Amino acid sequence: MTKSPKNALKEPRTFEEIRRSRNRVLALSLAGFVILVFFISIAKMG
């Protein structure tokens, strides 16, 4: 069995890269939720 060219060129990701990616997704999700709550509260006041 041979590896596909995509896997041959791509190095395995380190734990730190995976953690950084997960933290970035979590931060963006949290920021989106905060913005959503902010706009909902502004809409209810108006």
C-alpha positions in Angstrom: 0.0 0.0 0.0 1.3 3.4 -0.8 0.3 6.7 0.8 -1.6 9.2 -1.1 0.4 12.2 -2.3 -1.7 14.5 -0.1 -0.5 12.7 3.0 3.0 12.4 1.8 3.4 16.2 1.5 1.5 17.1 4.7 3.4 16.7 7.9 1.6 15.5 11.0 0.3 18.4 13.1 1.8 18.9 16.5 -0.3 19.0 19.6 0.4 22.7 20.0 -0.9 23.5 16.5 -4.0 21.5 17.2 -4.5 23.3 20.5 -4.0 26.7 18.9 -6.5 25.9 16.1 -9.1 24.7 18.7 -8.6 27.8 20.8 -9.0 30.1 17.8 -12.3 28.4 16.9 -13.5 28.6 20.5 -12.6 32.4 20.7 -14.4 33.1 17.4 -17.5 31.2 18.6 -17.5 33.1 21.9 -17.0 36.4 20.2 -19.9 35.6 17.9 -22.1 34.7 20.8 -21.3 37.9 22.6 -22.1 40.0 19.5 -25.4 38.1 19.0 -26.4 38.7 22.6 -25.4 42.4 22.3 -27.6 43.0 19.2 -30.5 41.1 20.7 -30.4 43.2 23.8 -30.2 46.4 21.7 -33.2 45.2 19.7 -35.2 44.5 22.8 -34.5 48.0 24.3 -35.5 49.8 21.1 
